[in-house]
Amino acid sequence: MGNPAHPARKAVALAAGCLIVAVAGPSFAACADPFKLKAETGAFDFKQTRRLSSMKTPLISTGVATAKPGRIDWRVVKPVDVRLTITPGKITQSVQGGPAQAVGPASADPFLRSSGLFDILSGNYDALKRYYTISGGSAAPGGTWKLALKPKDANLGRFLTTIEIAGCARAEAVTIRQANGDTIAIEMGAVRKG
């Protein structure tokens, strides 16, 4: 399925990392401070909408992701079966039950090194300040918080213009805006423990 190190696949891996940053929802309407969120383990459903600048119709996929300490398993189930496994050392991908293939080791891939992917995975927004200029933050009463991450690294900026993360008690939506005009919008369901 083409070059396994394609920037769009890396953007999906980065989005998967953004998605696991969550905390249990409070019993009141106030939203959490996004800089104080903790990584949460469990499974959640997602819907991913890709809008390619070269196509009028968006590509929609659905699946389930499972977050464990040091690992994310991201599985698209419709329209095709794609499994990404993200660990601190590498990302692998399997398509339609095929063998897992490395997308690119973090130590050798400038995108992965400069994206802060593993700081996102660990919920360490403060560390992301090394990689991104972050704007936004705490929500107004009754509203959601929103963060916009703009890459500081010029190499990353060739592929990625902004990552937008929004939520209340946890990250609920991520939009990745790529430099070529494509966008990936991901909506997440609640995290299920177990």
N, C-alpha and C positions, 0 to 999 in steps of 0.2 A: 504494500500500500504506500508506495512512494518512499521518499526519504524519511526514515524514522526520526531524524533530528529536526524536522520541519518546525519553524517558529510557531505555527498555530498549535501544534501538539504541546509545545512547551508552555504556551499561554494557557492551555487547558490545565496542565499540571500546576501552573502557578495559581489558577483559579481554584483548583481543588484544595490547595494549601490555604487559601483565604477562607474557604468555607468551614473549616473545622474550628475556627476561633469562636467559641461560644461559652456562655454560662447558663445555668439553670435560670429560667425566667422568674422574676420577682412576683409577689402576690399583689403588687400595686402597679399603677400605670406608668410610673417613672422609668425612664430608660437608663440602662447602665452606661457608665463612662467607657467608651470603646478602648481607652488606653489601660483599663483595668480588667479587661476580659481575660479569661483563662481558657486554655485549650481544653476541650471536652472530648471524651471518648464515646463511641457508639456509632449507630448507623443513621443515615438520613437519606430521604429521597430528594432528587433534584430534577429540575427541568432546565435544559440548556438551549438557548436560542442563539444561533449564529447568523449574523447578517453579513453576507459577503458583498463587497462593493461591486462585484461583477455579476451578481444575481439579484433578481427582483424578489424571489420567494426565500424567506428565511429557512434555515435548516434547523429543525427542532429534534432534540434527542432527550430521552429521559433515562433515569437510572438510579442507582443507589451507591452511596459512598460509605465506607466504614473507616472511622478514625481510631487508631490504637496508638499507644505511646511509640513514637519514632517511626510510624508507618501510616500511610493512607492507601486504601484500596478504593479506586474510583472505577465504577463499572457502568458503562452505557449499555442499556438493554434494548432500547429501540432508537433508531431503526436497525442498527447492527450491534452485535456484541463486541464491545471494545473494553478491555481491562487494562487500567494503568495502575501500577504499584509504585508509590513514591516513598523512598526512604532517605535518610540523610546522605547516603552514598551514591544513589542512582535512581533512575526512573526506568521502568520497563513497561512495555506495551505488548498486548496480545490481541489480535483481531480475529474474530470468528473462530475462537478455539485454537488458533495457531500457536506456535511456540512464542514465549515471551522474548522480546528483543529489547536491548538497551536503547533508550532514547538519547542518552548522553550522560556520562559521569559528571557529577558536580565539579570535580577537580579539573576537568578538561574543557568544560563548556562555559564560555564567557556569559551566556544568557543565564545559566543557573547560578553561577557565582555572583553575578551582579544583580540578580533579581531579589535576593533576600528570601527566597522560597522557604528555607528552613526556619527562618525567624517567623515567617507567617505561620508555618506549621506549628510552631511552639507557642503561638499567640504573643510573641514579643514585639508589639508595635513600636516600643521605644527603640529597639535595635533597627527597625526599618528606616529610621531617620538617617542611617548611614547610606541607604540606597535610594531613598525617595524624599522629595519635598512633600510634606503631608499638610493638607489643609482640611478644615472642617473639625468636627469633634462632637462634643456633647449636644444633646437635643434640647430644643425648647420644650417646655411642659406640654405633654400630650403628643409630641412628635417623635420622629426617629432621628438617630444620629446618622451623619454621612461623613465619610472620609474620602478624599481624593489623593491618590498617590501618583506623583509624577517622577519618573526616573531621573536620577542625577547623572547616571552613567550614559555617555553618548552612544556606546555600542548597544545598550539596552533600548535607548531612545530610538534607534533605527527601526525597532520592531514594535515598540509599545509606547503609546502616548500617555495613557492614564489608566489606573485601576481605581474604580469607584466601589466602595464597600458601604452598605447601609444596613441598619438594624436597630434593635431596641435592647432586648436582653441578650442578644447574640447577633452575629453576622447573619443576615437573612437574604441578602442579595449582593451579587458581585457583578460588575460590568467591566469588561476589559476592552479598552479602545486601542486598536492596533494602528500603527503608523500608516498602513496601507488603506485605512478607511473601514476595515472590517471591525465588527464588534462581536463580543461573546457576552451574553447576559445569562446569569445563572441564578435561579430561585431555589432556595433550600427549604425543605420541610423541617419539622422539629426533630431534634436528636433523640433517638430511641436507645436507651441503655441496654447493655447485655450482649 
